[in-house]
């Protein structure tokens, strides 16, 4: 992923270097030097913090758990990013996720920089008491570098409102109650969280897909019909007709996005497949997503994975292997699990013509390039799954002002902000030769480069 990160930065800078309308005051050797500086600054994190959390377990043993906090760039504001609880967490992964947060915030004009945290663990293997201690120890070990004006963590894979509540409480204790409400976002409503925060990412993921294949085409159909852009042809081929969708991952993001698709009245979606860590469920006539959401909520987040459980849930579906979902014959793939789900080993078997990244980096660079050459539209994570950080920004504002928005206000502001971004990006995407991901990166790098230049950080 490090190679991919540097490639993203360099490709975007190369495109901007040739555009003489961008930072026109930089010319000749000075321009080349400035862009060399930008490449170095944006492709490396500002700081990497690592610690081993000392945790006494319920059985009397003591373990030391590796943990990270990476602060990539804060040119636009305080570092911002979630804390991932997963056994696969490693330093390189956290660095790249922090980098993506920098780009995501820049793309959506959120006044935060990019950060990310990680704890190398399977949270299912620890008791609630042990998890509480892990959360509090994480705050103690990193208390010098986090805070509402420095670095603001949030939930990520494996963590949620409960962990953020515990962490904020520990931060409040350490700092004697000084400005603690904005120290963490993604908290419970009762503990200063924002209404709509849990659903925000999933709603935003579905909204980007809905806006591209319905609202935007409806307003621009004539221009798209006259375009020779390969992606315009794909978009038009999916406009105004029934669409089949498969959703990988049935956590906070996937289940919410699937439910949004299930309830949609503007696009004739049919969610024919969903998967989680155990199973893929398939029904060519469409799955009862509402019933599956209720079942998962009552069963630790897991989908039914036996015939007996399907009967118990009153759901009609075929049980298939967990990894079969991505190669099913569907129009749309919504990826809301983990990274690297579509790769060189399965990219040629992908049948969907539209892919929406609800997870971070679920399509590898090689697969992205291959599928884009085939005209597959990939709505990248940087665009699609920004709902969480945008509503985290709203939560941070509410904590500072101690005035709270209604759920309707939160969703209205969220979708308006995402719409503003898409109205900037989509016309360029359908007019330029670049895939949508590269268009997003160029826009983000342009904004970051301008700020870094104005701040005098390039020399």
Secondary structure, DSSP 8 states (H G I E B T S, - for coil): -HHHHHHHHHHHHHHHHT-TTTTTT--HHHHHHHHHHHHHHHTS-SEEEEEEEEEE-TTS-EEEEEEEEEEEE-SSSSEEEEEEEETT--HHHHHHHHHHHHHHHHHTT-S--EEEEEEES-GGGS-HHHHHHHHHHHHHHHTTT-BTTTEEEEE-TT--HHHHHHHHHHHHHHTTTTT-TTSB-S--GGGT--TTHHHHHHHHHHHHHHIIIIIIHHHHHHHHHT---HHHHHHHHTTTS-EEEEEE--SHHHHHHHHHHHH-SSS-EEEEEEE-SS-EEE-TT---HHHHHHHHHHTTT----SHHHHHHHT---EEE-GGGGGGSS-SEEEE-S-S--B-TTTGGG---SEEEE-SSS-B-HHHHHHHHHTT-EEE-HHHHTTHHHHHHHHHHHHHHHT----HHHHHHHHHHHHHHHHHHHHHHHHHSSS-HHHHHHHHHHHHHHHHHHHTT---
